[in-house]
Amino acid sequence: MKRRAVIYLGLSVGLLLVVGPFLWTALSSLKPESEIRRDPPTLWPRTFTLDNFAELFQRVDIGHAFLNSLIVALVLVASNLLFCSMVGYAFAKLPFRGKNVAFGLVLIQLAIPGIVVMTPQFVLIAKLGMVNTFLGIILPTMVAPLGVFMMRQFISDLPDELIHAARVDGAREFRIFFRIILPLCGPALATLGLITFLGAWNNFLWPAVVAQSEDMYTLPVALNILNGHEGTHYNLLVAGSVVVIAPILFLFVFLQRFFVQGIATTGIK
């Protein structure tokens, strides 16, 4: 009993540490700024207000930024699901010269911080004339090394007999991939889709570099407008944070079962 109580206590503390910042942000979005700046701070709002959200939509074109973020995130999810699964299938099931070296290069990319390659990426995007375009924001992350690794790990565990039987029946590799392999990758695809959507939705630095006009701003970049010369508007920032977090929270709750199953079967432990 004591051991179980200690485990439950530890899990409760961990849950509080994870949920606490989001709970404080959500409750602070319903406070006036004077209460947010109050010392000592309050958790539960003494004065409930929705004026923060109304003012946020007046100051920032949230609808347009939301649409930009949605376009970028959905295109990146679709491209990563398709290309990462195709590359993962090749690494897992197809024999070709230099496969181990190529996969080693993919693993090396996982260890390289994105900030290191950002400058050469921007130079390349600028030379291609893609600055301030959706393609310029999307292109560098259309195929993520993490996605390739995840799909390769999952597909490696699928029975080779399925592929051999399909080849005996005369099926080509593309048909084998789309008709046999891809339908079996549901948990891994759901996990990869959620991770990709989360990264694309919350990405600030690269869209801030490439998007140079307000009509191309994604949500994190648009909210940065609130950090202007007039000072920081904390009430608007927390309201904007709730707007950004809400779709991610809904998506995670909807795909939670697939996410947990995918994590357990793709070698990420």
Backbone hydrogen bonds in HBPLUS format (Angstrom, degrees):
<---DONOR---> <-ACCEPTOR-->    atom                        ^
c    i                          cat <-CA-CA->   ^        H-A-AA   ^      H-
h    n   atom  resd res      DA  || num        DHA   H-A  angle D-A-AA Bond
n    s   type  num  typ     dist DA aas  dist angle  dist       angle   num
A0005-ALA N   A0001-MET O   2.87 MM   4  6.09 154.7  1.94 147.5 154.9     1
A0006-VAL N   A0002-LYS O   2.91 MM   4  6.17 155.0  1.97 148.2 154.4     2
A0007-ILE N   A0003-ARG O   2.98 MM   4  6.24 155.7  2.04 146.9 153.6     3
A0008-TYR N   A0004-ARG O   2.90 MM   4  6.14 165.9  1.92 152.9 156.3     4
A0009-LEU N   A0005-ALA O   2.86 MM   4  6.03 150.8  1.95 143.4 152.2     5
A0010-GLY N   A0006-VAL O   2.87 MM   4  6.09 160.6  1.90 148.7 153.8     6
A0011-LEU N   A0007-ILE O   2.87 MM   4  6.13 161.5  1.91 153.0 158.2     7
A0012-SER N   A0008-TYR O   2.87 MM   4  6.00 150.9  1.96 141.4 149.7     8
A0013-VAL N   A0009-LEU O   2.94 MM   4  6.20 157.2  1.99 150.0 155.6     9
A0014-GLY N   A0010-GLY O   2.95 MM   4  6.19 161.4  1.98 148.6 153.9    10
A0015-LEU N   A0011-LEU O   2.82 MM   4  6.03 157.2  1.87 147.1 153.5    11
A0016-LEU N   A0012-SER O   2.93 MM   4  6.13 155.0  1.99 144.9 151.7    12
A0017-LEU N   A0013-VAL O   2.97 MM   4  6.24 153.1  2.04 148.5 155.6    13
A0018-VAL N   A0014-GLY O   3.04 MM   4  6.28 146.4  2.16 144.9 153.8    14
A0019-VAL N   A0015-LEU O   2.80 MM   4  5.90 172.4  1.81 157.5 160.1    15
A0020-GLY N   A0016-LEU O   2.70 MM   4  5.20 144.9  1.82 135.5 145.5    16
A0023-LEU N   A0019-VAL O   2.88 MM   4  6.02 163.4  1.90 163.9 169.6    17
A0024-TRP N   A0020-GLY O   2.88 MM   4  6.10 162.8  1.91 158.4 162.9    18
A0025-THR N   A0021-PRO O   2.96 MM   4  6.14 156.4  2.02 144.3 150.9    19
A0026-ALA N   A0022-PHE O   2.87 MM   4  6.09 165.0  1.90 154.0 157.7    20
A0027-LEU N   A0023-LEU O   2.97 MM   4  6.14 164.0  2.00 151.1 155.3    21
A0028-SER N   A0024-TRP O   2.83 MM   4  5.87 150.5  1.91 143.4 152.6    22
A0029-SER N   A0025-THR O   3.02 MM   4  6.20 137.0  2.21 143.9 153.9    23
A0030-LEU N   A0027-LEU O   3.09 MM   3  5.48 155.9  2.15 107.4 115.0    24
A0031-LYS N   A0028-SER O   3.04 MM   3  5.09 164.9  2.06 111.1 112.6    25
A0049-THR N   A0030-LEU O   2.90 MM  19  5.07 136.1  2.10 128.2 138.1    26
A0035-GLU N   A0032-PRO O   3.02 MM   3  5.54 132.9  2.25 110.7 122.2    27
A0036-ILE N   A0032-PRO O   3.20 MM   4  6.58 148.8  2.30 146.1 155.4    28
A0037-ARG N   A0033-GLU O   3.01 MM   4  6.24 153.8  2.08 153.6 158.9    29
A0038-ARG N   A0035-GLU O   3.17 MM   3  4.89 156.5  2.23  97.0 103.6    30
A0054-ALA N   A0050-LEU O   3.30 MM   4  6.68 160.7  2.34 148.2 153.8    31
A0055-GLU N   A0051-ASP O   2.84 MM   4  6.00 166.5  1.86 156.9 159.6    32
A0056-LEU N   A0052-ASN O   2.91 MM   4  6.00 148.6  2.01 140.0 149.6    33
A0057-PHE N   A0053-PHE O   3.08 MM   4  6.29 160.6  2.12 149.8 152.6    34
A0058-GLN N   A0054-ALA O   3.22 MM   4  6.45 131.0  2.47 134.1 147.0    35
A0058-GLN N   A0055-GLU O   3.13 MM   3  4.97 130.2  2.39  91.2 105.1    36
A0059-ARG N   A0055-GLU O   2.92 MM   4  6.14 154.6  1.99 153.3 158.9    37
A0060-VAL N   A0056-LEU O   2.96 MM   4  5.92 162.0  1.99 154.4 159.1    38
A0062-ILE N   A0060-VAL O   2.78 MM   2  5.40 129.4  2.03 109.9  93.7    39
A0065-ALA N   A0061-ASP O   3.09 MM   4  6.33 166.5  2.10 155.2 159.5    40
A0066-PHE N   A0062-ILE O   2.72 MM   4  5.79 154.1  1.78 151.5 159.1    41
A0067-LEU N   A0063-GLY O   3.02 MM   4  6.24 154.0  2.09 141.7 148.3    42
A0068-ASN N   A0064-HIS O   2.95 MM   4  6.26 157.9  2.00 148.1 154.1    43
A0069-SER N   A0065-ALA O   2.93 MM   4  6.17 164.3  1.96 150.6 154.5    44
A0070-LEU N   A0066-PHE O   2.90 MM   4  6.09 154.6  1.97 146.0 153.6    45
A0071-ILE N   A0067-LEU O   2.90 MM   4  6.13 159.4  1.94 152.6 157.4    46
A0072-VAL N   A0068-ASN O   3.01 MM   4  6.23 172.7  2.01 156.5 158.0    47
A0073-ALA N   A0069-SER O   2.88 MM   4  5.96 167.2  1.90 150.5 154.8    48
A0074-LEU N   A0070-LEU O   2.92 MM   4  5.94 166.9  1.94 149.4 153.4    49
A0075-VAL N   A0071-ILE O   3.03 MM   4  6.09 164.4  2.06 150.8 155.4    50
A0076-LEU N   A0072-VAL O   3.02 MM   4  6.13 160.6  2.06 147.9 153.7    51
A0077-VAL N   A0073-ALA O   2.90 MM   4  6.08 152.5  1.97 146.2 154.3    52
A0078-ALA N   A0074-LEU O   2.95 MM   4  6.14 167.7  1.96 150.3 153.2    53
A0079-SER N   A0075-VAL O   2.91 MM   4  6.08 166.9  1.93 151.8 155.7    54
A0080-ASN N   A0076-LEU O   2.94 MM   4  5.92 161.5  1.97 144.7 150.2    55
A0081-LEU N   A0077-VAL O   2.92 MM   4  6.00 159.8  1.96 150.4 156.3    56
A0082-LEU N   A0078-ALA O   3.09 MM   4  6.24 160.4  2.13 146.7 151.7    57
A0083-PHE N   A0079-SER O   2.86 MM   4  5.87 160.3  1.90 154.7 157.1    58
A0084-CYS N   A0080-ASN O   2.95 MM   4  5.21 143.5  2.09 125.3 136.9    59
A0086-MET N   A0082-LEU O   3.05 MM   4  6.24 149.3  2.15 143.5 152.5    60
A0087-VAL N   A0083-PHE O   2.89 MM   4  6.10 167.4  1.91 154.5 157.3    61
A0088-GLY N   A0084-CYS O   2.80 MM   4  5.81 154.9  1.86 140.6 148.9    62
A0089-TYR N   A0085-SER O   2.89 MM   4  5.95 148.4  1.99 137.7 145.6    63
A0090-ALA N   A0086-MET O   3.06 MM   4  6.35 156.3  2.12 145.1 151.1    64
A0091-PHE N   A0087-VAL O   2.97 MM   4  6.27 162.2  2.00 153.6 157.8    65
A0092-ALA N   A0088-GLY O   2.93 MM   4  6.00 146.1  2.05 141.8 151.5    66
A0093-LYS N   A0089-TYR O   2.87 MM   4  5.78 165.8  1.89 155.0 157.5    67
A0094-LEU N   A0090-ALA O   3.16 MM   4  4.87 148.1  2.26 121.1 128.9    68
A0102-ALA N   A0098-GLY O   2.96 MM   4  6.12 163.3  1.98 154.0 158.7    69
A0103-PHE N   A0099-LYS O   2.90 MM   4  6.12 161.9  1.93 152.7 157.8    70
A0104-GLY N   A0100-ASN O   2.91 MM   4  6.03 146.4  2.02 137.8 147.4    71
A0105-LEU N   A0101-VAL O   3.01 MM   4  6.35 145.2  2.13 145.3 154.1    72
A0106-VAL N   A0102-ALA O   3.13 MM   4  6.53 145.5  2.26 142.0 151.3    73
A0107-LEU N   A0103-PHE O   3.04 MM   4  6.40 155.2  2.10 147.8 153.8    74
A0108-ILE N   A0104-GLY O   2.94 MM   4  6.22 148.5  2.04 144.1 153.2    75
A0109-GLN N   A0105-LEU O   3.08 MM   4  6.34 149.5  2.17 142.4 149.4    76
A0110-LEU N   A0107-LEU O   3.12 MM   3  5.21 132.3  2.36  96.4 109.1    77
A0111-ALA N   A0108-ILE O   2.96 MM   3  5.35 143.1  2.10 107.7 118.3    78
A0112-ILE N   A0109-GLN O   3.24 MM   3  5.17 156.9  2.29 100.2 107.1    79
A0116-VAL N   A0113-PRO O   3.09 MM   3  5.65 147.7  2.19 112.7 121.1    80
A0121-GLN N   A0117-VAL O   3.08 MM   4  6.10 152.4  2.15 145.8 154.3    81
A0122-PHE N   A0118-MET O   2.88 MM   4  6.09 155.7  1.93 150.0 156.0    82
A0123-VAL N   A0119-THR O   2.99 MM   4  6.27 160.7  2.03 155.3 160.7    83
A0124-LEU N   A0120-PRO O   3.01 MM   4  6.16 158.9  2.06 144.9 150.2    84
A0125-ILE N   A0121-GLN O   2.87 MM   4  6.13 162.3  1.90 151.5 156.6    85
A0126-ALA N   A0122-PHE O   2.80 MM   4  5.95 157.3  1.85 150.3 156.6    86
A0127-LYS N   A0123-VAL O   2.97 MM   4  6.18 156.8  2.02 146.8 152.7    87
A0128-LEU N   A0124-LEU O   3.03 MM   4  6.25 139.8  2.19 143.4 154.3    88
A0130-MET N   A0125-ILE O   2.99 MM   5  5.34 172.6  1.99 158.6 156.3    89
A0129-GLY N   A0126-ALA O   3.04 MM   3  5.07 156.0  2.10 102.0 109.4    90
A0132-ASN N   A0210-VAL O   2.90 MM  78  5.34 131.5  2.13 124.6 137.3    91
A0137-ILE N   A0133-THR O   3.29 MM   4  6.66 145.6  2.41 142.2 150.7    92
A0137-ILE N   A0134-PHE O   3.09 MM   3  5.18 123.3  2.43  97.2 111.4    93
A0138-ILE N   A0134-PHE O   2.93 MM   4  6.11 152.8  2.00 152.2 160.5    94
A0139-LEU N   A0135-LEU O   2.84 MM   4  5.58 169.8  1.85 151.6 154.6    95
A0141-THR N   A0138-ILE O   3.17 MM   3  6.03 149.8  2.26 128.8 135.9    96
A0142-MET N   A0139-LEU O   3.35 MM   3  5.40 165.0  2.37 118.2 115.0    97
A0147-GLY N   A0144-ALA O   3.02 MM   3  5.21 119.5  2.40 101.7 116.4    98
A0148-VAL N   A0144-ALA O   3.09 MM   4  6.49 154.2  2.16 153.2 160.6    99
A0149-PHE N   A0145-PRO O   2.96 MM   4  6.21 162.9  1.99 152.6 156.9   100
A0150-MET N   A0146-LEU O   2.91 MM   4  6.12 163.9  1.94 150.9 155.2   101
A0151-MET N   A0147-GLY O   3.00 MM   4  6.12 170.8  2.00 151.6 153.9   102
A0152-ARG N   A0148-VAL O   2.93 MM   4  6.01 156.2  1.99 147.1 154.4   103
A0153-GLN N   A0149-PHE O   3.00 MM   4  6.18 161.2  2.04 150.9 155.5   104
A0154-PHE N   A0150-MET O   3.06 MM   4  6.32 156.8  2.11 148.7 155.0   105
A0155-ILE N   A0151-MET O   2.89 MM   4  5.95 172.8  1.89 154.0 156.5   106
A0156-SER N   A0152-ARG O   3.02 MM   4  5.97 145.7  2.14 142.7 151.1   107
A0157-ASP N   A0154-PHE O   3.15 MM   3  5.68 145.7  2.27 110.3 118.8   108
A0158-LEU N   A0155-ILE O   3.05 MM   3  5.28 158.8  2.10 108.7 115.4   109
A0163-ILE N   A0160-ASP O   3.09 MM   3  5.38 119.6  2.47 103.1 116.8   110
A0164-HIS N   A0160-ASP O   2.99 MM   4  6.30 163.9  2.02 156.6 161.7   111
A0165-ALA N   A0161-GLU O   2.89 MM   4  5.95 162.0  1.92 146.2 151.0   112
A0166-ALA N   A0162-LEU O   3.12 MM   4  6.28 152.9  2.19 138.6 145.8   113
A0167-ARG N   A0163-ILE O   2.95 MM   4  6.21 153.6  2.02 149.4 156.5   114
A0168-VAL N   A0164-HIS O   2.95 MM   4  6.22 152.9  2.03 148.2 155.6   115
A0169-ASP N   A0165-ALA O   3.10 MM   4  6.37 143.8  2.24 139.5 148.9   116
A0171-ALA N   A0166-ALA O   2.93 MM   5  5.39 160.5  1.97 154.9 148.9   117
A0170-GLY N   A0167-ARG O   2.97 MM   3  4.99 155.9  2.03 102.4 109.4   118
A0176-ILE N   A0172-ARG O   2.90 MM   4  6.18 159.3  1.95 155.3 162.0   119
A0177-PHE N   A0173-GLU O   2.85 MM   4  6.04 157.8  1.90 148.5 154.6   120
A0178-PHE N   A0174-PHE O   2.95 MM   4  6.13 174.7  1.95 153.3 154.3   121
A0179-ARG N   A0175-ARG O   2.83 MM   4  5.59 155.9  1.89 146.7 153.6   122
A0180-ILE N   A0176-ILE O   2.96 MM   4  5.24 144.9  2.09 128.8 136.8   123
A0181-ILE N   A0176-ILE O   3.04 MM   5  6.45 161.9  2.07 153.9 159.7   124
A0182-LEU N   A0177-PHE O   2.82 MM   5  5.89 172.5  1.83 171.0 171.0   125
A0184-LEU N   A0181-ILE O   2.99 MM   3  5.44 139.4  2.16 112.5 124.2   126
A0185-CYS N   A0182-LEU O   3.06 MM   3  5.24 162.1  2.10 112.2 117.9   127
A0189-LEU N   A0185-CYS O   2.81 MM   4  5.89 162.2  1.84 165.7 171.9   128
A0190-ALA N   A0186-GLY O   2.90 MM   4  6.06 158.8  1.95 155.9 161.5   129
A0191-THR N   A0187-PRO O   3.03 MM   4  6.23 158.5  2.08 146.1 151.7   130
A0192-LEU N   A0188-ALA O   2.89 MM   4  6.08 166.5  1.91 150.7 154.7   131
A0193-GLY N   A0189-LEU O   2.78 MM   4  5.86 157.7  1.83 146.4 153.3   132
A0194-LEU N   A0190-ALA O   3.00 MM   4  6.16 157.9  2.05 144.9 150.3   133
A0195-ILE N   A0191-THR O   2.99 MM   4  6.22 167.0  2.01 154.2 157.7   134
A0196-THR N   A0192-LEU O   2.88 MM   4  5.96 162.3  1.91 150.3 155.7   135
A0197-PHE N   A0193-GLY O   2.88 MM   4  5.97 162.1  1.91 146.2 151.7   136
A0198-LEU N   A0194-LEU O   2.91 MM   4  6.02 161.2  1.95 147.7 153.2   137
A0199-GLY N   A0195-ILE O   2.99 MM   4  6.18 163.7  2.02 148.1 152.3   138
A0200-ALA N   A0196-THR O   2.90 MM   4  6.06 164.5  1.92 153.6 158.1   139
A0201-TRP N   A0197-PHE O   2.82 MM   4  5.80 159.6  1.86 149.3 155.5   140
A0202-ASN N   A0198-LEU O   3.09 MM   4  6.12 156.2  2.15 145.9 151.2   141
A0203-ASN N   A0199-GLY O   3.04 MM   4  5.79 118.3  2.44 135.0 148.1   142
A0208-ALA N   A0204-PHE O   2.93 MM   4  5.92 148.2  2.03 149.9 159.8   143
A0209-VAL N   A0205-LEU O   3.05 MM   4  6.32 136.9  2.25 144.0 155.3   144
A0209-VAL N   A0206-TRP O   3.09 MM   3  5.12 129.2  2.35  98.8 112.1   145
A0210-VAL N   A0206-TRP O   3.00 MM   4  6.24 163.7  2.03 159.2 163.0   146
A0211-ALA N   A0207-PRO O   2.79 MM   4  5.42 156.5  1.84 140.0 148.2   147
A0216-MET N   A0213-SER O   2.98 MM   3  5.71 164.8  2.00 123.1 128.1   148
A0217-TYR N   A0214-GLU O   3.22 MM   3  5.11 161.7  2.25 102.6 108.2   149
A0222-ALA N   A0218-THR O   2.83 MM   4  6.00 160.3  1.87 161.2 168.0   150
A0223-LEU N   A0219-LEU O   2.94 MM   4  6.12 158.4  1.99 158.2 163.0   151
A0224-ASN N   A0221-VAL O   3.12 MM   3  5.18 134.7  2.33  96.4 109.0   152
A0225-ILE N   A0222-ALA O   3.11 MM   3  5.65 159.2  2.15 111.4 117.7   153
A0226-LEU N   A0223-LEU O   3.05 MM   3  5.76 155.5  2.12 117.0 122.7   154
A0227-ASN N   A0224-ASN O   3.01 MM   3  5.46 160.3  2.05 111.9 118.2   155
A0231-GLY N   A0228-GLY O   3.23 MM   3  5.68 163.8  2.26 112.8 116.0   156
A0237-LEU N   A0233-HIS O   2.99 MM   4  6.25 152.9  2.06 150.5 159.2   157
A0238-VAL N   A0234-TYR O   3.00 MM   4  6.13 165.4  2.02 153.8 155.6   158
A0239-ALA N   A0235-ASN O   3.24 MM   4  6.29 150.5  2.33 131.7 139.9   159
A0240-GLY N   A0236-LEU O   2.82 MM   4  5.99 154.5  1.88 144.2 151.6   160
A0241-SER N   A0237-LEU O   2.83 MM   4  6.05 146.5  1.94 142.0 151.8   161
A0242-VAL N   A0238-VAL O   3.09 MM   4  6.32 149.4  2.19 141.5 148.1   162
A0243-VAL N   A0239-ALA O   3.16 MM   4  6.50 153.2  2.24 143.7 150.6   163
A0244-VAL N   A0240-GLY O   2.98 MM   4  6.28 149.7  2.07 146.8 155.0   164
A0245-ILE N   A0241-SER O   2.87 MM   4  6.03 157.5  1.92 149.1 155.3   165
A0246-ALA N   A0242-VAL O   2.98 MM   4  5.89 156.8  2.03 149.7 154.3   166
A0248-ILE N   A0245-ILE O   3.06 MM   3  5.36 115.3  2.50 108.4 124.1   167
A0249-LEU N   A0245-ILE O   2.95 MM   4  6.14 161.4  1.98 163.1 169.3   168
A0250-PHE N   A0246-ALA O   3.02 MM   4  6.24 163.5  2.05 155.2 159.2   169
A0251-LEU N   A0247-PRO O   2.93 MM   4  6.08 160.4  1.97 146.7 152.4   170
A0252-PHE N   A0248-ILE O   2.90 MM   4  6.09 160.2  1.94 151.5 156.5   171
A0253-VAL N   A0249-LEU O   3.06 MM   4  6.23 164.5  2.08 150.6 154.5   172
A0254-PHE N   A0250-PHE O   3.04 MM   4  6.19 154.9  2.10 146.3 153.4   173
A0255-LEU N   A0251-LEU O   2.97 MM   4  6.13 149.2  2.07 147.2 155.1   174
A0256-GLN N   A0252-PHE O   2.82 MM   4  5.38 100.0  2.47 144.4 158.4   175
A0259-PHE N   A0255-LEU O   2.88 MM   4  6.03 155.3  1.94 157.0 165.4   176
A0260-VAL N   A0256-GLN O   3.01 MM   4  6.21 168.0  2.02 158.1 158.9   177
A0261-GLN N   A0257-ARG O   3.13 MM   4  6.27 163.4  2.16 144.7 149.7   178
A0262-GLY N   A0258-PHE O   2.80 MM   4  5.88 153.7  1.86 145.7 153.3   179
A0263-ILE N   A0259-PHE O   2.96 MM   4  6.15 160.8  1.99 151.7 156.2   180
A0264-ALA N   A0260-VAL O   3.13 MM   4  6.29 149.4  2.23 142.6 150.6   181
A0265-THR N   A0262-GLY O   3.17 MM   3  5.24 147.2  2.28  99.6 109.2   182
